[in-house]
């Protein structure tokens, strides 16, 4: 199957510079005119204001993100073979790293040349998320190619959320190919976690925190650890396995906490104290009774889905960091994160710094944290760096 470009998108004279620098997104405001009548998911040619052909892209008439680049070689034909080759290249890159042979992000959207496609691997099972009309057009080719990857026997789909809605697509969750095993696990080093791919957050497990979990293992011995937004308990389990004197996990979801208890048992440790409730309320109660912790992990959900939500997000990030900082023992460490793509590293640091000022505590950054190697940040696509974090030490 081949989809020839059915139309051309001509860019405005002052809006083609980012494309020329290799950025793969074309916003609606950058389009001067459209030649032809492209339909959702159609392949189109991107043409600079001077008439130079720049790229081949998928077209999305319903979204402010009007087109996403398949290739900056405008002569490339987009075929099922192109999709398969691009997937296999991403798989080969992960397979070259022995830490990524079981649990990893197999495909990371634009950074792997497959805009709108996320695939996470848990051994024989992969969980696929499609949130662009371009990849939607090639869904069958994606599933077929994934099922041919050595060791993969099941593709499960979790295509949902605001990004998909903006593309004019409906929710689609369920088995795409193969048979779903009764038990699915994420494995990192000596740790093993139960993964609920059907009902869990995103694809069931936060693979992107692999490096930070390793860091917690090195920090935990002898410390009182507080894991906030704990989900299924991975940070707390790593801390317990590596000598933490106590572990407390805060999570709003009862089912997630039940899974945390099962994961602790699976790894041969005591889950510690688990608190079901709103993180802001729970931490304020801890503050009021003057609780203290030596290591606090704040890994909240995405508070800002887009730039228009950034002001609200900064308030939430500041509030949770403020109360977290107040719970730090003298010399204690705070590991704090933002997974909001629209909040850049500089802004996040300013928010945390503001929280420290209001808490009347002196903190210093001892390490910057981010995405592991299977979540590559494309040099010309800074939006792919969504996860940012700080490890701070209090006075």
Secondary structure, DSSP 8 states (H G I E B T S, - for coil): -EE---EEEEE-TTS-HHHHTT--EEEGGGEEEEES---TT-EEEEE-TTS-EEEEEEE-TTSSEEEEEEES-TT--EEHHHHHHHHHHHHHHHHTSGGGSSEEEEEEGGGGT-TTEEEEEETTEEEEEE-SHHHHHTHHHHHHHHHHSTT--EEEEEE-SHHHHHTT---EEEEEEE---S--EEEETTEEEE--TTTSSTTSS-GGGHHHHHHHHHH-TT-EEEEES-TT-HHHHHHHHTT-SEEEEEES-HHHHHHHHHHHHHTTS---EEEES-HHHHHHHHHHTT--EEEEEE------SSGGGHHHHHHHHHHHHHHHHHTEEEEEEEEEEE--TTS-HHHHHHHHHHHHHHHT--EEEEEEE---TTS---TT-GGG---EEEEEEE-
